[in-house]
Amino acid sequence: MSHYDAIFKHLMNDSRSVFVPMLTKMRRLRSLPTHAGWYTGRAVDYFAKVGEKQFVHIEVQTRVDRTMKWRMANYFSLLHHRLHQWSADDFDVHQYLIYIGSEESPMKSDHPKFGDPYSFKVLNLHKMKMSAKLANSPFFGDRIIALLLSEQPDQNWKSVLDVICNMHNEAEKMEGLFYLLQISQLRDKSDMIQQALSDMGLYEALAETPLTARATAFAIIGDHIQMIEEYLAEKGQPILSADEREMLLNLPLENVREVFKAITWRREPRSAIAAESFAFHSQAHNDQDDDDFKP
């Protein structure tokens, strides 16, 4: 998961967003904590309850990852263990893999080793038709997501920029501009957005104001991941696996910094990533009463 995935995940999980109900055609979704249970140290991008035994699980991908069929199957099993400890056959976990990149994606929607009935839906946003519901949503995050659907002209990007600039909440406005600038890189619109922000005198403000602290954490985490990979490469070790990157991107910034120090300063093995993730998500697991999510 890249920092683009993390930003998209953040917008998708906002209680004001209509993206998931639009995507799944399910209205009464109640968001649940995203830990994968079973003291795994793993977390999913989105998890919600629809009915007594109906749930929705969503993963977001910026890059094509041919291992996703294995990871989706793994999450399917872990989430079923979290919900009923593999003791029931009448629970449904509806899975979606959302690809937000712009290249052609060969990622499959099933697993050739498991076969029917196991499958999940793969959605390529750049091939989906524009949604008026998203484009006209009162939540700025939905409007940013809408720009990733199909081929959006420059005018649509500028319109969303204007909407965010006219927001009354200054902190949220700055965050919205930061998200828009970052996401624009996925569709080769960053030069245009950066120039527009510079013309308005807002580009430097994005880098300097403390109002974007939460937003810039995504980018800082990405920088720490890159520095860890550079360190590993210098030591002749393989770069981070998809699972290791995902674990780091699902941790708070302070935890990622601790992992960075452990590996690069204290010369601890890369297993420090899994250890930190396990400790963090186990605490999250303990803080939640799983019985509340069971029928």
C-alpha positions in Angstrom: 0.0 0.0 0.0 1.3 3.4 -1.0 0.5 6.8 0.6 -2.1 7.2 -2.2 -3.8 4.1 -0.9 -3.6 5.5 2.6 -5.2 8.8 1.6 -7.9 7.0 -0.4 -8.6 4.7 2.6 -8.9 7.7 4.9 -11.4 9.4 2.6 -13.4 6.2 2.1 -13.7 5.6 5.8 -15.0 9.1 6.6 -18.5 8.9 8.0 -19.6 11.5 5.5 -18.6 9.6 2.4 -21.2 8.0 0.1 -18.6 6.1 -1.9 -18.9 2.7 -0.2 -22.8 2.7 -0.2 -22.6 3.7 -3.9 -20.1 1.0 -4.7 -21.7 -1.8 -2.9 -25.4 -0.7 -3.3 -25.7 -1.3 0.4 -27.1 1.5 2.5 -27.0 0.5 6.2 -23.3 0.0 6.6 -21.8 0.3 10.1 -18.1 0.7 10.1 -16.1 -1.6 12.3 -12.5 -1.5 13.6 -10.2 -2.7 10.8 -8.0 -5.1 12.7 -8.0 -8.6 11.2 -8.4 -10.2 14.6 -6.7 -13.4 15.9 -3.8 -11.3 17.2 -2.3 -11.2 13.6 -0.9 -7.7 13.6 -2.8 -7.2 10.3 -5.4 -4.7 9.4 -7.8 -4.3 6.4 -8.6 -1.1 4.6 -12.3 -1.1 5.2 -14.6 -3.4 7.2 -18.3 -2.8 7.9 -21.4 -4.7 9.1 -24.5 -4.7 6.8 -26.8 -7.2 8.5 -26.7 -9.7 11.2 -24.4 -12.0 9.2 -23.5 -9.7 6.3 -20.2 -7.8 6.1 -18.2 -5.8 3.6 -14.4 -5.9 3.3 -12.5 -3.5 0.9 -8.9 -3.3 0.0 -7.3 -0.5 -2.1 -4.4 -0.9 -4.5 -2.4 1.7 -6.4 0.0 -0.7 -8.0 -0.7 -4.0 -9.8 0.0 -6.8 -7.3 -0.4 -10.3 -8.7 -0.3 -11.7 -5.1 -3.6 -9.9 -4.2 -5.6 -13.1 -4.8 -3.7 -14.7 -2.0 -3.9 -11.7 0.3 -7.7 -11.4 -0.3 -8.2 -15.1 0.5 -6.1 -14.7 3.6 -8.2 -11.7 4.8 -11.3 -13.7 4.0 -10.2 -16.5 6.4 -8.9 -14.1 9.1 -12.1 -12.0 9.1 -14.3 -15.2 9.3 -12.2 -16.3 12.3 -12.7 -12.8 13.9 -16.4 -13.0 13.4 -17.3 -16.6 14.4 -14.0 -18.4 15.0 -14.6 -20.5 11.8 -17.6 -22.1 13.6 -20.4 -21.1 11.2 -21.1 -21.4 7.4 -23.9 -18.7 7.1 -21.7 -15.6 7.5 -21.1 -13.6 4.3 -18.1 -11.3 3.8 -18.4 -9.5 0.5 -15.0 -8.5 -0.7 -13.9 -5.7 -3.1 -10.5 -4.9 -4.4 -10.4 -1.3 -5.7 -7.6 -0.5 -8.1 -7.0 3.3 -8.2 -3.9 3.3 -10.5 -4.1 4.3 -14.2 -2.4 1.4 -15.9 -4.1 -1.7 -17.2 -4.5 -4.2 -14.4 -4.5 -8.0 -14.8 -5.5 -8.6 -11.2 -8.1 -11.4 -11.0 -11.3 -11.5 -9.1 -11.0 -15.1 -7.9 -8.4 -17.6 -6.8 -7.6 -20.5 -9.2 -6.6 -22.7 -6.3 -9.8 -22.3 -4.4 -12.4 -22.1 -7.1 -16.1 -21.5 -6.9 -17.8 -20.2 -4.7 -14.8 -18.1 -3.5 -14.4 -14.9 -5.4 -14.1 -11.1 -4.9 -14.9 -8.1 -7.0 -12.1 -6.2 -8.7 -13.0 -2.6 -9.6 -10.8 -0.5 -11.8 -11.8 3.1 -11.0 -10.3 4.5 -14.2 -12.7 2.4 -16.2 -15.8 3.2 -14.1 -18.3 5.8 -15.4 -18.6 9.1 -13.6 -21.0 9.1 -10.7 -23.1 12.2 -10.3 -23.7 11.1 -6.7 -20.0 11.3 -6.0 -19.3 14.4 -8.1 -22.1 16.4 -6.3 -21.5 15.0 -2.8 -21.3 17.6 0.0 -18.2 15.8 1.3 -15.1 17.0 -0.5 -13.5 13.6 -0.2 -16.1 12.0 -2.5 -15.5 14.7 -5.1 -11.8 13.9 -5.0 -12.6 10.2 -5.4 -14.9 11.0 -8.3 -11.9 12.5 -10.2 -10.3 9.0 -10.4 -13.3 7.6 -12.3 -13.0 7.4 -16.1 -11.2 10.2 -17.9 -11.9 13.5 -16.1 -11.1 16.8 -18.0 -9.0 19.5 -16.5 -12.1 21.6 -15.8 -13.5 19.0 -13.4 -10.2 19.0 -11.4 -10.3 22.8 -11.3 -13.9 22.7 -10.2 -13.1 20.4 -7.2 -10.2 22.7 -6.4 -12.5 25.7 -6.3 -15.0 23.8 -4.1 -12.3 23.0 -1.5 -10.9 26.5 -1.6 -14.3 27.8 -0.7 -14.7 25.6 2.4 -15.2 27.6 5.6 -13.2 25.2 7.9 -9.6 26.4 7.3 -8.0 23.2 8.7 -10.2 20.9 6.6 -9.7 23.1 3.5 -5.9 22.8 3.8 -6.2 19.0 4.3 -8.5 18.8 1.3 -6.0 20.7 -0.9 -3.2 18.4 0.3 -5.3 15.3 -0.6 -6.2 16.7 -4.0 -2.6 17.6 -4.8 -1.4 14.1 -3.8 -4.2 12.2 -5.6 -3.7 14.3 -8.8 -0.4 12.5 -9.3 -2.3 9.3 -10.1 -3.8 11.0 -13.2 -0.9 13.2 -14.3 -2.7 16.4 -13.1 -0.3 17.4 -10.4 1.5 20.1 -12.4 -1.9 21.7 -13.1 -3.0 21.6 -9.5 0.4 22.7 -8.2 0.4 25.7 -10.6 -3.2 26.7 -9.6 -2.2 26.5 -5.9 0.9 28.6 -6.6 -1.2 31.2 -8.4 -3.4 31.5 -5.4 -0.5 31.7 -3.0 -1.5 28.4 -1.3 1.2 26.0 -2.4 3.8 27.1 0.2 1.1 27.3 2.8 0.5 23.6 2.4 4.1 22.8 3.3 4.3 25.3 6.2 0.9 25.3 8.0 0.4 22.9 11.0 -3.2 22.5 9.9 -2.1 19.8 7.5 -0.2 17.8 10.2 -2.6 14.8 10.0 -2.5 14.8 6.2 1.2 15.1 5.8 1.7 12.1 8.1 0.8 9.9 5.1 3.6 11.4 3.1 6.1 11.2 6.0 5.3 7.6 6.5 6.0 7.0 2.9 9.4 8.7 3.2 10.3 6.5 6.2 9.3 3.4 4.2 11.6 4.5 1.4 14.5 5.2 3.8 14.0 1.7 5.3 14.1 0.2 1.9 17.3 2.1 0.9 18.9 0.9 4.2 18.0 -2.7 3.4 19.3 -2.4 -0.1 22.6 -1.0 1.2 22.9 -4.0 3.4 22.2 -6.4 0.5 18.8 -7.4 1.8 15.6 -7.7 -0.1 13.4 -4.6 -0.2 10.1 -4.6 1.9 7.5 -7.1 0.9 3.9 -6.0 0.2 2.9 -7.3 3.6 5.7 -5.4 5.4 4.8 -2.2 3.5 1.1 -2.7 4.4 1.9 -3.2 8.0 3.8 0.0 8.2 1.2 2.0 6.3 -1.5 0.8 8.8 0.6 2.1 11.8 0.5 5.7 13.3 3.5 7.8 12.4 5.1 7.6 15.8 5.1 3.7 15.5 6.6 3.9 12.0 9.4 6.2 13.3 10.1 3.7 16.1 10.4 0.9 13.5 12.7 3.1 11.4 15.0 3.7 14.4 14.9 0.0 15.4 16.1 -1.1 12.0 18.5 1.6 10.9 19.8 3.0 14.3 19.7 0.0 16.6 20.4 -2.6 13.8 17.5 -4.8 14.8 16.2 -7.4 12.3 13.3 -6.5 10.0 11.0 -8.6 12.1 10.7 -5.4 14.1 8.0 -4.4 11.6 5.8 -7.4 12.4 6.5 -7.0 16.1 5.4 -3.4 16.2 2.4 -4.1 14.1 1.4 -7.0 16.3 1.7 -4.9 19.4 -0.3 -2.1 18.0 -3.1 -4.1 16.6 -3.3 -6.5 19.5 -3.9 -3.5 21.7 -6.6 -2.3 19.3 -8.1 -5.8 19.4 -8.1 -5.8 23.2 -9.7 -2.3 23.3 -12.7 -3.6 21.2 -15.3 -6.1 22.4 -15.6 -8.5 19.5 -18.9 -9.8 20.9 -20.4 -6.5 19.9 -19.9 -7.4 16.3 -21.5 -10.9 16.5 -25.2 -11.6 16.0 
